[in-house]
Amino acid sequence: MTMNNISELAISYLRHYNCHINEGYIALLKEACEINPPPHGKAWYGNMYRQYARKSEWFANSLIVNAYEEGMGSRQVWQFSQQVENQQFAKLIRSHSIDESRHSKMFITLFNMLFPMKLEEELQTQLKAFSPNYNKENHPSTVPVSPNDVMDELLVMDELIQINLLEIRALILQLLLRPVLQAYARSEDKVKVTRMSDQFIFDETKHIEYSAYCIGEYMKWGDREWLRQTMIHRQATVNQMFLEDIDYQDCLGTTILRTQNAN
């Protein structure tokens, strides 16, 4: 996988899945990535990730961390949707929340599949509780919050820009994750593991698409220069967050699996 140009990679996946792409958005993304090149697109990060992932304890616990973060993200994204006045945007955001709830459960399934062990019932319950279990029939209220709690339009767009750039980062991480999952999977599980990886990659791409669509819609009536400056600034923010996260990566993977092996 070549990751020299994150914007081109993201655009290629959008096109692969026949996603609607706004040309104005493409120009903004390319400029933001040129001015602030994402570190998650560099070869050194891919090499570092693969080095960490060779340690089974690290990788097992990274799946647990992903399950937790997806579940927490699902709740936060739903809360965001309730503060968005534009109901077309809110509906798209809610769909994203439901996907992340499902992803949380998928990561726990992968953990149990790749690292089968007898966990205490209390621990299994805790892992399952990471996901809020949202779906099309079961979810919090879709009624907008009170007018006083509705987010300002610029704040909404700022959040959507951050979602867009973070979902591009999530796509990159899923592409790195895929061969590692396949390497850990038993032969009888490889087809199912690969299918789950396909779903992750598809979902992340669709999240990039919907947030890009919202950005493109705003360009029709909003302040383009503000949008441009915010996109550039938020790419720098995402890059900094990513580099800070890397400082903690060597701390992952030292709990559940090690505890079980000690028993």
C-alpha positions as CSV (number, residue, x, y, z in Angstrom):
1,M,0.0,0.0,0.0
2,T,1.4,3.4,-1.0
3,M,0.7,6.2,1.4
4,N,2.8,9.0,0.0
5,N,-0.2,11.1,-0.7
6,I,-3.1,10.7,1.7
7,S,-5.5,12.9,-0.3
8,E,-5.0,10.9,-3.4
9,L,-5.5,7.6,-1.5
10,A,-8.7,8.8,0.1
11,I,-10.0,10.1,-3.3
12,S,-9.1,6.8,-4.9
13,Y,-11.2,4.8,-2.4
14,L,-14.1,7.3,-2.8
15,R,-14.0,6.6,-6.5
16,H,-13.6,2.9,-6.0
17,Y,-16.9,2.8,-4.1
18,N,-18.6,5.2,-6.6
19,C,-19.0,7.9,-4.0
20,H,-20.1,11.4,-4.9
21,I,-17.1,13.7,-4.7
22,N,-17.3,17.5,-4.7
23,E,-14.5,19.0,-6.7
24,G,-14.2,21.9,-4.4
25,Y,-13.8,19.6,-1.5
26,I,-11.1,17.7,-3.3
27,A,-9.1,20.9,-3.9
28,L,-9.4,21.8,-0.2
29,L,-8.3,18.4,1.0
30,K,-5.3,18.3,-1.4
31,E,-4.2,21.8,-0.2
32,A,-4.6,20.9,3.5
33,C,-2.5,17.7,3.1
34,E,0.2,19.5,1.1
35,I,0.5,22.2,3.7
36,N,0.3,19.8,6.6
37,P,1.3,16.3,5.4
38,P,-0.3,13.7,7.6
39,P,2.2,11.6,9.5
40,H,-0.1,8.6,9.3
41,G,0.6,8.6,5.5
42,K,4.4,8.1,6.0
43,A,6.2,4.8,5.5
44,W,7.8,5.1,8.9
45,Y,4.5,4.9,10.7
46,G,3.4,1.8,8.7
47,N,6.7,0.1,9.6
48,M,6.3,1.1,13.2
49,Y,2.7,-0.2,13.4
50,R,3.7,-3.6,11.9
51,Q,6.6,-3.9,14.3
52,Y,4.2,-3.3,17.3
53,A,1.6,-5.6,15.9
54,R,4.0,-8.6,15.9
55,K,3.6,-8.6,19.6
56,S,0.4,-10.6,20.3
57,E,-0.3,-8.9,23.6
58,W,0.0,-5.5,22.1
59,F,-2.2,-6.4,19.1
60,A,-4.8,-8.2,21.2
61,N,-5.2,-5.2,23.5
62,S,-5.2,-2.8,20.6
63,L,-8.4,-4.5,19.4
64,I,-9.9,-3.9,22.8
65,V,-8.9,-0.2,22.7
66,N,-10.5,0.1,19.3
67,A,-13.7,-1.4,20.6
68,Y,-13.8,1.0,23.4
69,E,-13.0,4.0,21.3
70,E,-15.6,3.1,18.6
71,G,-18.3,2.7,21.3
72,M,-17.4,6.0,22.9
73,G,-17.3,7.7,19.5
74,S,-20.7,6.3,18.6
75,R,-22.2,8.0,21.7
76,Q,-20.4,11.3,21.0
77,V,-21.4,11.4,17.3
78,W,-25.1,10.8,18.2
79,Q,-25.0,13.6,20.7
80,F,-23.5,15.8,18.0
81,S,-26.3,14.9,15.6
82,Q,-28.9,16.2,18.2
83,Q,-27.3,19.6,18.1
84,V,-27.3,20.0,14.3
85,E,-30.2,22.1,13.0
86,N,-29.8,20.9,9.4
87,Q,-31.8,17.7,9.5
88,Q,-30.2,16.3,6.3
89,F,-26.8,16.6,7.9
90,A,-28.2,15.2,11.2
91,K,-29.5,12.1,9.5
92,L,-26.1,11.4,7.9
93,I,-24.4,11.9,11.2
94,R,-26.8,9.5,13.0
95,S,-25.9,6.8,10.4
96,H,-22.3,7.3,11.2
97,S,-23.0,6.8,14.9
98,I,-24.8,3.5,14.2
99,D,-21.8,2.3,12.2
100,E,-19.4,3.0,15.0
101,S,-21.6,1.2,17.5
102,R,-21.5,-1.9,15.1
103,H,-17.7,-1.5,14.7
104,S,-17.3,-1.7,18.5
105,K,-19.0,-5.1,18.5
106,M,-16.9,-6.2,15.5
107,F,-13.7,-5.5,17.3
108,I,-14.8,-7.6,20.2
109,T,-15.7,-10.4,17.8
110,L,-12.3,-10.1,16.2
111,F,-10.6,-10.2,19.6
112,N,-12.5,-13.4,20.6
113,M,-11.9,-15.0,17.2
114,L,-8.1,-14.3,17.0
115,F,-7.4,-14.8,20.7
116,P,-9.9,-17.4,21.9
117,M,-9.7,-17.7,25.7
118,K,-12.0,-18.2,28.6
119,L,-12.6,-14.7,30.0
120,E,-14.4,-14.1,33.2
121,E,-18.1,-13.4,32.6
122,E,-17.8,-10.0,34.3
123,L,-15.0,-9.0,31.8
124,Q,-17.0,-10.3,28.8
125,T,-19.9,-8.2,30.0
126,Q,-17.6,-5.1,30.3
127,L,-16.3,-5.6,26.8
128,K,-19.8,-6.0,25.3
129,A,-20.9,-2.8,27.1
130,F,-18.4,-0.8,25.1
131,S,-20.9,-0.6,22.3
132,P,-24.2,1.3,22.9
133,N,-25.9,-1.2,20.6
134,Y,-27.4,1.5,18.3
135,N,-29.2,0.3,15.2
136,K,-31.9,1.7,12.9
137,E,-34.6,0.5,15.4
138,N,-32.8,1.0,18.7
139,H,-31.2,4.4,19.3
140,P,-31.6,7.6,21.4
141,S,-34.1,10.3,20.4
142,T,-33.7,11.9,17.0
143,V,-35.6,15.0,18.2
144,P,-33.4,18.0,18.0
145,V,-32.4,19.5,21.4
146,S,-33.8,22.8,22.5
147,P,-33.1,25.9,20.3
148,N,-30.7,27.2,23.0
149,D,-28.5,24.0,22.5
150,V,-28.4,24.0,18.7
151,M,-24.8,24.5,17.6
152,D,-23.8,27.5,15.5
153,E,-23.4,26.7,11.8
154,L,-19.7,27.4,11.8
155,L,-19.2,25.1,14.8
156,V,-21.1,22.3,13.0
157,M,-18.9,22.7,10.0
158,D,-15.8,22.7,12.1
159,E,-16.9,19.4,13.6
160,L,-17.7,17.9,10.2
161,I,-14.3,18.9,8.9
162,Q,-12.7,17.2,11.9
163,I,-14.8,14.1,11.3
164,N,-13.8,14.1,7.6
165,L,-10.1,14.2,8.4
166,L,-10.3,11.7,11.2
167,E,-12.2,9.3,9.0
168,I,-9.4,9.5,6.4
169,R,-7.0,8.7,9.2
170,A,-9.3,5.8,10.2
171,L,-9.3,4.5,6.6
172,I,-5.5,4.4,6.6
173,L,-5.4,2.6,9.9
174,Q,-7.9,0.0,8.6
175,L,-5.7,-0.6,5.6
176,L,-2.7,-1.2,7.9
177,L,-4.9,-3.4,10.1
178,R,-6.1,-5.7,7.3
179,P,-3.0,-7.8,6.6
180,V,-2.3,-8.1,10.4
181,L,-5.8,-9.5,11.0
182,Q,-5.3,-11.9,8.2
183,A,-1.9,-13.0,9.6
184,Y,-3.3,-13.7,13.1
185,A,-6.4,-15.5,11.8
186,R,-6.7,-19.2,11.8
187,S,-7.2,-20.7,8.3
188,E,-10.8,-21.4,9.0
189,D,-11.5,-17.8,10.1
190,K,-9.6,-15.9,7.3
191,V,-12.7,-15.5,5.1
192,K,-14.8,-14.1,7.9
193,V,-11.9,-11.8,9.1
194,T,-11.4,-10.5,5.6
195,R,-15.1,-9.9,5.1
196,M,-15.1,-7.8,8.4
197,S,-12.1,-5.9,7.2
198,D,-13.9,-5.2,3.9
199,Q,-16.8,-3.8,5.9
200,F,-14.6,-1.5,8.0
201,I,-12.9,-0.1,4.9
202,F,-16.2,0.4,3.1
203,D,-17.8,2.2,6.2
204,E,-14.8,4.5,6.7
205,T,-14.9,5.5,3.1
206,K,-18.7,6.2,3.3
207,H,-18.0,8.4,6.4
208,I,-15.5,10.4,4.4
209,E,-18.1,10.7,1.6
210,Y,-20.9,12.0,3.8
211,S,-18.7,14.5,5.6
212,A,-17.2,15.6,2.3
213,Y,-20.8,16.1,1.0
214,C,-21.7,18.3,3.9
215,I,-18.5,20.4,3.3
216,G,-19.4,20.7,-0.3
217,E,-23.0,21.8,0.5
218,Y,-21.6,24.5,2.8
219,M,-19.5,25.8,0.0
220,K,-22.6,26.7,-1.9
221,W,-23.7,29.3,0.7
222,G,-20.9,29.7,3.2
223,D,-17.6,31.5,3.6
224,R,-15.2,29.6,1.4
225,E,-12.0,31.2,2.8
226,W,-13.1,30.4,6.3
227,L,-13.6,26.8,5.1
228,R,-10.2,26.7,3.5
229,Q,-8.4,28.0,6.5
230,T,-10.3,25.7,8.9
231,M,-9.5,22.7,6.8
232,I,-5.8,23.5,6.8
233,H,-5.8,24.2,10.5
234,R,-7.7,21.1,11.4
235,Q,-5.4,18.9,9.3
236,A,-2.5,20.3,11.5
237,T,-4.6,19.5,14.6
238,V,-5.3,15.9,13.5
239,N,-1.6,15.5,12.7
240,Q,-0.6,16.7,16.2
241,M,-3.2,14.4,17.9
242,F,-1.8,11.5,15.9
243,L,1.8,12.1,16.9
244,E,0.7,12.4,20.6
245,D,-1.2,9.1,20.3
246,I,1.9,7.4,19.0
247,D,3.8,8.2,22.2
248,Y,1.4,5.9,24.1
249,Q,1.2,3.1,21.6
250,D,4.0,1.1,23.2
251,C,1.8,1.0,26.4
252,L,-0.9,-0.9,24.7
253,G,-1.3,-4.7,24.7
254,T,-0.1,-5.5,28.2
255,T,-3.2,-6.2,30.1
256,I,-5.9,-8.7,29.1
257,L,-3.8,-11.2,27.2
258,R,-0.9,-11.1,29.8
259,T,-3.4,-11.4,32.6
260,Q,-5.0,-14.5,31.1
261,N,-1.6,-16.1,30.4
262,A,-0.6,-15.6,34.0
263,N,-3.7,-17.5,35.3
